[in-house]
Amino acid sequence: MEIVVIDKKGRIVIPSRVRKKLNLKDEDRLLVLDIKDDILVLKKIDAEKILKDIAKDIAKAGLDLEELTREVEEEANRIAKEKISTRH
């Protein structure tokens, strides 16, 4: 356990022992969770792993990512047109 101090800009320094243990590097992303009372949790986020997992799930489900993208774009365009037409 370590005690850290928040500076005037709201930053905290994660002790080097913890950074080494978690293999934290510059530009790593951390999720900050406000659990309850005075409890905060920091969780390392691996965006590359998340994207790879999503790609695997899409492939496993036999979904066509390009087709899904087209459908989402078409739906977004339809909704935008409806909003524009109701304004005039």
TORBA-916330 format. One record per residue (C-alpha): residue number from 1; residue in three letters; z, x, y. Coordinates in pm, 1 decimal. Example, Ala and Ser with C-alpha at 12.3 -4.5 7.8 and 13.67 -1.06 7.14 Angstrom:
{n: 1, res: ALA, z: 780.0, x: 1230.0, y: -450.0}
{n: 2, res: SER, z: 714.0, x: 1367.0, y: -106.0}
***
This chain:
{n: 1, res: MET, z: 0.0, x: 0.0, y: 0.0}
{n: 2, res: GLU, z: -88.2, x: 122.5, y: 347.2}
{n: 3, res: ILE, z: 2.6, x: 7.2, y: 695.9}
{n: 4, res: VAL, z: -281.6, x: 6.7, y: 948.1}
{n: 5, res: VAL, z: -292.8, x: -73.5, y: 1318.3}
{n: 6, res: ILE, z: -542.0, x: -293.8, y: 1501.5}
{n: 7, res: ASP, z: -685.4, x: -116.1, y: 1807.4}
{n: 8, res: LYS, z: -763.2, x: -274.2, y: 2146.4}
{n: 9, res: LYS, z: -1112.3, x: -369.9, y: 2028.0}
{n: 10, res: GLY, z: -974.3, x: -550.5, y: 1721.0}
{n: 11, res: ARG, z: -1076.3, x: -279.9, y: 1474.6}
{n: 12, res: ILE, z: -876.1, x: -149.0, y: 1184.1}
{n: 13, res: VAL, z: -922.8, x: 175.9, y: 995.4}
{n: 14, res: ILE, z: -931.3, x: 148.5, y: 618.5}
{n: 15, res: PRO, z: -740.0, x: 448.8, y: 485.1}
{n: 16, res: SER, z: -958.0, x: 717.5, y: 326.2}
{n: 17, res: ARG, z: -778.2, x: 684.5, y: -7.8}
{n: 18, res: VAL, z: -880.0, x: 317.4, y: -23.5}
{n: 19, res: ARG, z: -1236.1, x: 386.5, y: 98.9}
{n: 20, res: LYS, z: -1281.2, x: 648.7, y: -173.3}
{n: 21, res: LYS, z: -1133.2, x: 427.5, y: -445.1}
{n: 22, res: LEU, z: -1366.3, x: 137.7, y: -351.9}
{n: 23, res: ASN, z: -1659.6, x: 366.9, y: -276.5}
{n: 24, res: LEU, z: -1692.8, x: 221.6, y: 74.8}
{n: 25, res: LYS, z: -1958.9, x: 382.0, y: 293.0}
{n: 26, res: ASP, z: -2099.0, x: 336.6, y: 644.1}
{n: 27, res: GLU, z: -2276.2, x: 3.4, y: 684.6}
{n: 28, res: ASP, z: -2108.4, x: -154.8, y: 378.2}
{n: 29, res: ARG, z: -2033.6, x: -524.1, y: 433.0}
{n: 30, res: LEU, z: -1690.5, x: -674.4, y: 387.4}
{n: 31, res: LEU, z: -1607.5, x: -1043.2, y: 366.8}
{n: 32, res: VAL, z: -1286.6, x: -1134.5, y: 551.5}
{n: 33, res: LEU, z: -1096.0, x: -1427.4, y: 404.4}
{n: 34, res: ASP, z: -806.9, x: -1596.4, y: 582.7}
{n: 35, res: ILE, z: -612.5, x: -1723.0, y: 281.7}
{n: 36, res: LYS, z: -300.2, x: -1877.3, y: 434.4}
{n: 37, res: ASP, z: -11.5, x: -1793.1, y: 661.4}
{n: 38, res: ASP, z: -43.4, x: -1421.0, y: 734.6}
{n: 39, res: ILE, z: -262.6, x: -1324.1, y: 438.9}
{n: 40, res: LEU, z: -607.0, x: -1170.7, y: 492.1}
{n: 41, res: VAL, z: -830.2, x: -1047.7, y: 211.9}
{n: 42, res: LEU, z: -1120.1, x: -804.7, y: 250.0}
{n: 43, res: LYS, z: -1387.1, x: -818.1, y: -21.3}
{n: 44, res: LYS, z: -1674.6, x: -573.3, y: -51.8}
{n: 45, res: ILE, z: -2011.3, x: -748.8, y: -61.8}
{n: 46, res: ASP, z: -2303.3, x: -593.5, y: -246.6}
{n: 47, res: ALA, z: -2603.4, x: -779.3, y: -101.3}
{n: 48, res: GLU, z: -2851.3, x: -591.5, y: -321.4}
{n: 49, res: LYS, z: -2666.4, x: -697.8, y: -637.1}
{n: 50, res: ILE, z: -2648.1, x: -1057.7, y: -515.3}
{n: 51, res: LEU, z: -3024.7, x: -1064.8, y: -454.3}
{n: 52, res: LYS, z: -3096.7, x: -910.5, y: -794.8}
{n: 53, res: ASP, z: -2873.1, x: -1169.8, y: -962.8}
{n: 54, res: ILE, z: -3054.6, x: -1451.7, y: -781.1}
{n: 55, res: ALA, z: -3392.4, x: -1308.4, y: -885.5}
{n: 56, res: LYS, z: -3275.8, x: -1291.1, y: -1249.1}
{n: 57, res: ASP, z: -3154.0, x: -1652.1, y: -1237.2}
{n: 58, res: ILE, z: -3485.9, x: -1767.4, y: -1088.7}
{n: 59, res: ALA, z: -3682.4, x: -1579.4, y: -1355.5}
{n: 60, res: LYS, z: -3456.2, x: -1709.2, y: -1634.3}
{n: 61, res: ALA, z: -3505.1, x: -2066.9, y: -1512.0}
{n: 62, res: GLY, z: -3881.8, x: -2014.9, y: -1513.3}
{n: 63, res: LEU, z: -3911.8, x: -2103.7, y: -1146.2}
{n: 64, res: ASP, z: -4201.0, x: -1989.4, y: -929.9}
{n: 65, res: LEU, z: -4049.3, x: -1833.9, y: -618.0}
{n: 66, res: GLU, z: -4373.8, x: -1857.8, y: -420.6}
{n: 67, res: GLU, z: -4404.3, x: -2228.4, y: -502.5}
{n: 68, res: LEU, z: -4040.9, x: -2286.8, y: -402.9}
{n: 69, res: THR, z: -4103.9, x: -2104.8, y: -74.3}
{n: 70, res: ARG, z: -4410.8, x: -2320.9, y: -6.4}
{n: 71, res: GLU, z: -4215.8, x: -2639.4, y: -80.7}
{n: 72, res: VAL, z: -3930.8, x: -2538.1, y: 149.6}
{n: 73, res: GLU, z: -4175.4, x: -2452.9, y: 430.5}
{n: 74, res: GLU, z: -4358.5, x: -2785.6, y: 385.6}
{n: 75, res: GLU, z: -4032.4, x: -2979.8, y: 394.7}
{n: 76, res: ALA, z: -3914.7, x: -2789.3, y: 703.2}
{n: 77, res: ASN, z: -4244.6, x: -2862.8, y: 878.4}
{n: 78, res: ARG, z: -4222.6, x: -3232.5, y: 783.9}
{n: 79, res: ILE, z: -3868.4, x: -3259.2, y: 922.3}
{n: 80, res: ALA, z: -3969.7, x: -3076.9, y: 1241.7}
{n: 81, res: LYS, z: -4264.8, x: -3312.3, y: 1294.1}
{n: 82, res: GLU, z: -4039.8, x: -3615.8, y: 1243.6}
{n: 83, res: LYS, z: -3789.9, x: -3485.2, y: 1499.7}
{n: 84, res: ILE, z: -4067.5, x: -3415.6, y: 1751.0}
{n: 85, res: SER, z: -4226.1, x: -3759.7, y: 1703.8}
{n: 86, res: THR, z: -3891.5, x: -3941.6, y: 1750.1}
{n: 87, res: ARG, z: -3835.1, x: -3763.2, y: 2081.8}
{n: 88, res: HIS, z: -4160.0, x: -3890.8, y: 2234.8}
***
